[in-house]
């Protein structure tokens, strides 16, 4: 009786096998929720930045058109006074509308990126820039057909949409987003630390370099617009 109890109480030799590595990705529906949060945050950030770029270009075009109309700037293209006023107002209203929509959510969706690694954030931003650029092109084609016979400032406004779309599909995924991630890594000193995670493990606001995203997208779009 005593020997049987002692044998049952003996735990045996310790298990020296290394523990199985934990899966870094949550399985099933949890993974879908995680990637949905990443997609929502990245899409919101890139949409806001794209609207700010387009709005800034359209407002700049409207200012240039009005300067031409009042004779401060000369151009070889003929434009009536009525056409100047209508074109300038249309471009200004469109640009301010884009800026107003972007200002209603001033990169607030970026808070949803807290906790994701910069690699994940970079991939999400690049994919969303590509999709938003494609969406801009889908908007450009009907607008370009509508203003084809209109004043040249309106045609330039349509070309601005195309420039934002093309730069969003090509320049941003290939250069703009990687540059932003690289600058973030240099500033934080740990390029692949989860976004928003301080060295002690506490969470703070995402540190992705949003000004770099805006600046590069704006410069690329203006270069394409100047070449078109």
N, C-alpha and C positions, 0 to 999 in steps of 0.2 A: 504493500500500500504506500509506504513511504517512498520506495524507489520509483513507483509510478508517478507520484506527485512531483518528485524531484526532476524526473525526466520531462514531464509536461511543462515544468517551470523553466527548463533550460532553453534560453532563446536561440542557442546554436551559434555558429560562427557568423560574424557580421558580414553584411552584403557590401562588398567593396566595388561593385559595379558603378560606373559614373551614372548620374541621373540622366534621363532622356532630355535632350534639349527642348525647351518650350517653344512652341510655334509663335513666331513674332506677330503673325496676323491672326486676328480673332476669326474663328470659323463661322460659317453659315450667315444667318441674318445679321449678326454683329458686324461682320466684315462689310456687308452692304451698307449698314448705317455709317460706318467709319468712312468709307469711300464716298458716300453721298454727302457727308458733312464736308469732306475735302473738296468735292466738286462744287458744292454750293458756295463755299468760301472763296475758292479760286475764281469761279465764274463771276461772282459779285465784284471782286477786286478788279479783274480785267475789264469787265463791262464799264465800271465807273471810270477807269483810266481811259478806255477808248472813247467814252462820251466826252471826257474832259479834253482829250486831244482834238476830237472833231469839233467840239464847240469852240475851242480856242482858235482853230484855223478858220472856221466860218465867221467868227466875230472879227478876226483880222482881215478877212476878205471884204467884209462889209465896210470896215473903216477905210480900206484902200479904195473901194468903189466910191464912197462919199468924198474922199479927197480928190478923186478924179472929177467928180461932179462939180465941185466948187472951184476947180481949176488949180488947186495946189500941186497936183501931180498930173503930168501930161502923158497921154497914151496915144498910140497910132490907131487904136480901135475906136470906131464911131459908136457913140452911145447917147441917146437923147436924154434930156433932163428927166422926163417921166420914167424912162427905162432905168436911169441911174437911181432915182428915188425908190422905185419899186424893188429893184434888185438889192439895193443896200438894206432896205427894211426886211426883205425876205431872208437874206443871209443873216442879219442880226437876230431876228426872231428865232430862226432855226438854231443858230449857235447858242443863244441864251437858253433856249429850251433844253438843249443837250447839257449845258452846264448846270441848269436848274435840276434836271433829273439826277445828275451825278451828285449834286450837293445834298440831295435828300438822304443819301446813304453814303456819307463821306468815308468810304473805305471801312465802314463798320463791319461789313461781312468778313473782313480780315481777322476779326477776333475769333472766328470759327477755325482759323488755321493754327491756333495755339495748341501745342502738344504734338504737332506733326513734324517729322524731320524735314530739314531743308531740301533733301533730295525729293521727298514726296511733294512738297510744296512747289518746287521747281517744275516737276513733271506736270502737276495739276495746272499751274499757271501757263505753261507752254501749250498744253492741250486746249485750254480755254481760250487763249489768244488765237489759236488756229481756228477754232469754231466761231469766235466772234468776228474774225476777219472774213470768214466765209459768209456769215450773216450780213456783214456790211456789203459784200459784193452782191448778195441777193437783193438788197435794198437799192443798190446803185443802178442795176440794169433797168428797172421800170422808171426810176427817176430820170436817168439819162435819156430815155426815150421820150419822156414827157417834156423835158426842157430842151430838146434837140433844136427846135426852131425858135427858142427864146433868146433873151439877151445873153451876151457872153459871160457876165458875172454869174448868172445862174448855172451856166454850163460848167464854170470853174468850181462852183459849189458842189455840183455833182461829181466832178473829178476829185474833189477833196474827200468825198465819201469813198471813192475807189482807192485813193492813196492810203487812207486809213485801213481799208480792208486788205489791200495787198501787203502793206507793211505788217499788219497783224498776222497774216498767214505765213509770211516768210521771215521778215527781219526779227520779229519778237520771239518766236520759238527758237530760232537759231542763234541769236546774239543777245537780244534784249533781256530775256528771262535769265539765261546763264550768267550774264553780266551782273544782274541784280543779286542773284544767289552768291556769286563770287564776292561782290562787295560786302554783302551781309556777313559772309564767312570771315573776311578780313577784319571787319569791325568787331565782331563778337569773339574772334579768336578760336572758335570751334565750329567749323563750317557745317558739320552734320549733326550738331546738337539739335534736339527738337525745338522748333520755333516757339519762343515764349517761355522757355525753361531756363531759369537762372542757374548758375553753377551750384547753388545749394539745393536745387530741386524745386524751388518755388516757381510759380507760373507768373508771367507778366505779359504785356501786350506783344503781339508779333513784331519781329524786327526786320522783316523783309524790306529791302530798299525800294519802297514805292516811288520816291522821286526819281530814281534811276530808270524805273519802268516808264514813267510818264515822259521824261526827257528824251529817252532813246526813241520811243514811239513817235513823239512829236517831230523830232528831227528827221527820222526816216520818212514819215508821211510828207513833210514839207519838201524834202528832196525829191520824192516821187512826183509830187504836185508840180514842182518847178520843171521837172524833165518831161512832163506830159504835155 
